Amino acid sequence: MKKSSDKKDRLERFVRDNREDFDRLEPDDSLWRRIDLQLGDTEPEVVAAPAKTPPRFRNWGRAYFDWRVAAGLLLALCVSYLVYLNKEYGVTRDPQVALNVPTYAREFAQYNDAIEQKRRELIKLTTDNPDLYGEFSTDLDRLEKSYGNLRSELNKAPNQEALVQAMIQNLQWQIDLLNQQLTILQRIKQANERHENKAII
């Protein structure tokens, strides 16, 4: 009797000392069975083995996984195809043109890329002189507005080929204008550098 009360006292002390650990962690059922066996209060429980699934349902999980993998691969292929189309034909840059006149989509994408590149170069060169950039961008904005008007007429135009040629001409004018502006800026920069070199000497 004294031995069992000593065991219980030790167990209670152990529980008190390690209360935080017990509150944090959940013991599994096998631990409680071992404690019960050591205390000698109960008979050991017989744990039933988990029921086996019938053979016809066993492969469903694998088939479901295979479908998910196949769906993921299909999705990846579709996304990469859309990225390719966008890179080749600029579908997301100007979808209306790409859908209405797909034969010219690549040409429009190349012109738009060139314009964006030259515009970034122009912004870089005019960081010191924002007024000059404002003057330059006014001319370019007029051409872009004209291009937007032409693009809005694309669906309604009876002769789309002529309208597309006008749009291409407008994009070429934008590139020519940007080239002229960049040439002017480079001449101004060279003149400033010569002036600074003379001032140093």
Secondary structure, 3 states (H helix, E strand, C coil): CHHHHHHHHHHHHHHHHCHHHHHHCCCCHHHHHHHHHHHCCCCCCCCCCCCCCCHHHHCHHHHHHHHHHHHHHHHHHHHHHHHHHHHHHCCCCCHHHHHHCHHHHHHHHHHHHHHHHHHHHHHHHCCCCHHHHHHHHHHHHHHHHHHHHHHHCCCCCCCHHHHHHHHHHHHHHHHHHHHHHHHHHHHHHHHHHHHHHHHHC
